């Protein structure tokens, strides 16, 4: 129930000309709990930590990473729930 990224959500939606366009691009509008706005907040508020971060993983891929002994890919559905994928192009 984190609402600390409201301003980042608004910025993300504004960058693509609104919530409707963002939902067409990524599958949903920006929500405060999504990883995309959370990453943006980290970048804006604690850039030194962001710059020192090699990779950001989701909890859903963390255990898979432990089991394979390396980084597990993020599922496309997880990426859509992060506002970090173009659902038409799958990138």
C-alpha positions in Angstrom: 0.0 0.0 0.0 2.9 2.3 -0.7 1.8 5.7 -2.0 5.2 7.4 -1.9 5.6 7.3 -5.6 2.6 9.3 -6.7 4.7 12.0 -8.3 6.8 9.4 -10.2 3.6 7.8 -11.5 2.4 11.2 -12.7 5.7 11.8 -14.4 5.7 8.4 -16.1 2.2 8.9 -17.4 3.0 12.5 -18.5 6.0 11.3 -20.5 3.8 9.1 -22.7 0.9 11.6 -22.8 -1.4 10.1 -20.2 -2.5 7.1 -18.3 -4.5 5.7 -21.3 -1.4 5.8 -23.5 0.7 4.2 -20.8 -1.8 1.4 -20.5 -1.8 0.9 -24.2 2.0 0.7 -24.1 2.6 -1.4 -21.0 -0.7 -3.0 -20.2 -1.7 -0.7 -17.3 -1.5 2.8 -15.9 1.2 3.6 -13.4 0.5 2.4 -9.9 2.5 3.4 -6.8 3.3 -0.1 -5.9 4.7 -1.0 -9.3 8.4 -1.5 -9.7 8.9 1.2 -12.5 7.8 4.1 -10.3 9.8 2.6 -7.3 12.9 2.5 -9.5 12.4 6.0 -10.6 12.0 7.2 -7.0 15.2 5.5 -6.1 17.0 7.1 -9.0 15.6 10.5 -8.1 16.1 10.4 -4.3 19.1 8.1 -3.8 21.1 8.4 -7.1 24.3 7.2 -5.4 22.7 3.9 -4.4 21.0 3.6 -7.9 24.4 4.1 -9.6 26.0 1.4 -7.5 23.2 -1.1 -8.2 24.1 -3.8 -10.7 20.6 -5.3 -11.1 17.2 -5.0 -9.7 15.3 -8.2 -9.3 11.7 -8.9 -8.4 10.8 -11.2 -5.5 9.1 -13.4 -8.1 12.3 -14.1 -9.9 14.6 -14.1 -6.9 14.1 -17.8 -5.9 14.5 -18.8 -9.5 17.8 -16.9 -9.5 18.9 -18.8 -6.4 18.1 -22.1 -7.9 19.9 -21.5 -11.2 22.8 -19.8 -9.6 22.5 -16.7 -11.8 20.0 -14.1 -12.8 16.6 -15.4 -13.9 14.8 -13.5 -16.5 11.8 -11.4 -15.6 8.6 -12.8 -17.0 6.8 -10.6 -19.5 3.7 -10.4 -17.3 5.9 -9.2 -14.4 7.5 -6.6 -16.7 4.0 -5.4 -17.7 3.3 -5.0 -14.0 6.3 -2.8 -13.7 5.4 -0.4 -16.5 8.7 -1.5 -18.1 7.7 -3.4 -21.2 6.2 -2.5 -24.6 3.5 -5.2 -24.7 3.2 -5.0 -28.5 6.9 -5.3 -29.2 7.8 -7.5 -26.2 10.8 -5.3 -25.4 
